[in-house]
Amino acid sequence: MLSRRRFIHASGGLLTLPSFLDARALADASKFYFAIIADTHIIDEFYKGPESNPEDTESMFKTRERLISARDTINALQPAMEEVFLVGEYSERADYGLLPLLEKHRETVQRVISGHWHRWFEFGRSYGPQHLVMAATRYDENAYLIVEADTRAVSHQLLNLDLVDWNTHFSKPYRKSRS
């Protein structure tokens, strides 16, 4: 059986940022849940803007309140999330050789989730494993993914993917309570 630690480690090592949630006990020992947010663009008091267009500028000034709203929603889910991971902004500063890495491990990588484009986009299997780009939480507090990982089946399921408004910044809220 694949442990939680090995599942997260096997997911590519990109999921190593600390979360803002504590690990919690789960009812089903073979399953655990985590959330993914993208491109939060936290700003400080020195940021004055503007960005390249009014929508981007507005999103920068609302990023804090949208992140807090996403955090509160994610924290209220049951069973509780064990971790929250932040993706995005990796490829802007350096080339980490992701495509050769995906090619080399295409038999074991189940899915690639990235950010940075700020819109929901699905690449299908253009680069080997399934690949989707998340919308930025700075535009929409509902732009997050809830993942159910099953260590027994060595699989995962994106529980709120059907709420995504593809090729936009937006997603419908995920308010389901799992038993």
Secondary structure, DSSP 8 states (H G I E B T S, - for coil): ---HHHHHHHTTS---S--SS-----SSTTEEEEEEEE------TT-----SSHHHHHHHHHHHHHHHHHHHHHHH-SS--SEEEEE-SSTTT----HHHHHHHTTTT--EEEEEEEES-EEEETTTSSEEEEEE-TTT-TT-EEEEEEETTTTEEEETTGGGB-TTSS-B--------
